[in-house]
Amino acid sequence: RDVFWRWRNVYVDVVLNQMKENRKDENHGWKKDIANNWDEIVRVLHTIEALPRQTKNPLTKKTHDRFIARVKLAENEYITLGNYEDTAEDALGCYDINAQYYMNPSNETSTIYRKANCLSIDTLAELMAKIVNVMWDNKVLRQISESSESGLNPDLPSYMWMKKLLDDDGMVDVFRHFYPAAEARFTCW
């Protein structure tokens, strides 16, 4: 869990499967929130688009476009998600709930780097708040981050590479070894 807790990924499909299996967990009402509202979030996300906004540099007088994600809640009712970004792809990226793949140019194989319905805690909280009006406080968000349904994204090629390097070479993150519960401290490799 060596990542800032609000950036950990939530595996929504795992939560939905648990709720389908009728696993009752009184301490995790957030799972019920997701199960009750996920279909609506998916419906709204299918309307997502990158909305351009032209900005002007006051010194150079050059103009350029910035982009923000926008979704349609109802007829003539739109909301924006996230912040203005330099490209449309950047504005939409974290709201894409489809599986994401990386094409390895050396052997032309496709490798998954993010499973479907995998979102950061921050992004999930924003979607819940803005689309279905479910507000989670920091206590709930922290609870989500400490659950088994969240964590690092083990499908990232960089994560797999580092894990393989550590395992193959018998390397140990000495700080993490001696302080396994430390938070907000990160080893720079």
N, C-alpha and C positions, 0 to 999 in steps of 0.2 A: 504494500500500500504506500509505496514511496512516491506519492504524488499529492499535491494539494487536494484536500478532501472534496472540494466543490467541483473539481475537474475529473473526478473519477467517473467512470462509465456506469450507467444503469442498464441492465439487460432486461428490457421490458418484456420480452417473450418469456423469460423465466418467471417473472412475476405473474404474468397472465396464466401460465400453465399451473402455477401453484394455486391460484384462485379457482381455476377450473377443477382442480383436484380437491377443492373444498378444504384446503389447509387453513384452519382458523388460527390466526395469530393476533391476539388482542393488542399487542404492543405495536403493531405495524398497520395502523389505519391507512397509511399512505399507499399500501398495496391495493386496498379496496378502492381508494381514490383513482389509482391508475386503471384498475379493471373496469370501473364504472364509466370512465371517461375516455379511454384510449380510442375507441371507434370514432368519436367526435373529433379528437385531435387528428387522427389520420384523415378523416374527411376534409377538415379544414386545410391540412398541409398539402392536400392535392391541388389546392388553388394557389399555391405559393408562386410568387414572381419576384424578380429583382426590379425595384423601382429606382430609376436613376435620378440624381439631383446634380445639377451643374453648379460647381463652385468656382470661385475666382481667387487667384492668389493676389493679394493686395499689392505686393511688391513688384511682381513680374507682369501682372495683368493677364496672365495665361489662365484659361479656363480648362477644367477637366471634370469628368463625371465621377461621382461617388454613388454607391449603391446600398440600398437597404432592402431587407426581405419584407414583403407584404403579403398578407393572406386575407381571404374574404370570409367573414364570419356568417353574414347573411346578405340578403339583397341590399346593396348600397351601404354595407357596413364592413369596413376594412380596418385592420390594425397592422402596425409594423412590428417586426421582431428583430432583436439584436441592435447593432450599431451600423453606421455608415462605413462601408468598406471600399477599397480601391477597385475591386472587380465584382461583377455580378456573381461569379462563382464563389468568391469569398463570402459574400452576403448570404448566399443560400446554403453553403456547405454544411454547417452544423445542424441544419434542420432537415437534411436528407435522411430519411429513415430506411432507405433501401440499402442493401448490402453494398459495400464499396470494395473494389478490386484494384490491385496494382499489377501492371503488366511488366514482367521482368524482361528487359530488352536483351539480356544475354542468352536466354533460352526460350523466349517468347511464351512463357507460361503465365497464367493468371493466378494471382494469389490474393485471397481475401485479407483486407486489413481492418475492416469494420463490419460486424454482422448486422443484419437487418434489425431495426428497432433498438439500436444501441445509441444512447445519448448521454452527454455529460449531465451531472446532477443539476448544474446551473441551467442548461438548456431545457431539461425536463421541467424544472420548476417554473421557468418562464412560460413554457407552453401551457402548463396547468393553470397558471395565474391568468394569462392573457386570453386563452381560448375558452376555458371552462370555469373560470373564476374560483379555482381552488388554490388558496394561499397556504403555503407551508412556511412555518417560522424556521429559524436556524436550528432549533432543537430537532425538528423533524428532518431537516436536510442532513444534519449530522447523523441521525439515526439511519437514514438511507445510505449514507457513505460508509457506515460501519456494518451494513448488512452483507450477506453472502451474495446478494443480487447485484452488487456493485464492485468496482475495482478497476485495476489497470486493464487496458485492452491487450490481451495476450495474442491477438491476431496481427498486431502491427509488425511489419518486417523489422523495424529497428529494435523492438522489444525481443523478438525471436532471435535476432542476431546477437544482442547483448547476453541473453540468457544462455545461448549456445556457447558463446565465447567464455562466459564464466564457468559453465559446466565442463566444457572440454578441457580448459586449461587449469581447472581446479582453483580458480580465483575466488576470493572472498571479499565482499564489501566489509571491511573491518569495522567501520563505524556502525553499520546496520547489525553486524554480528554482536557487538558489545552493547548496543542501545536499540534493541528491536522495536521498542514501543515509542521511540522518539518521533515527533511529528514536526512538520515544517522545516525539516533539515534534510538536505539532499546531497548525495555524493556526486561530485563532478568527475566523470570518467574521462 
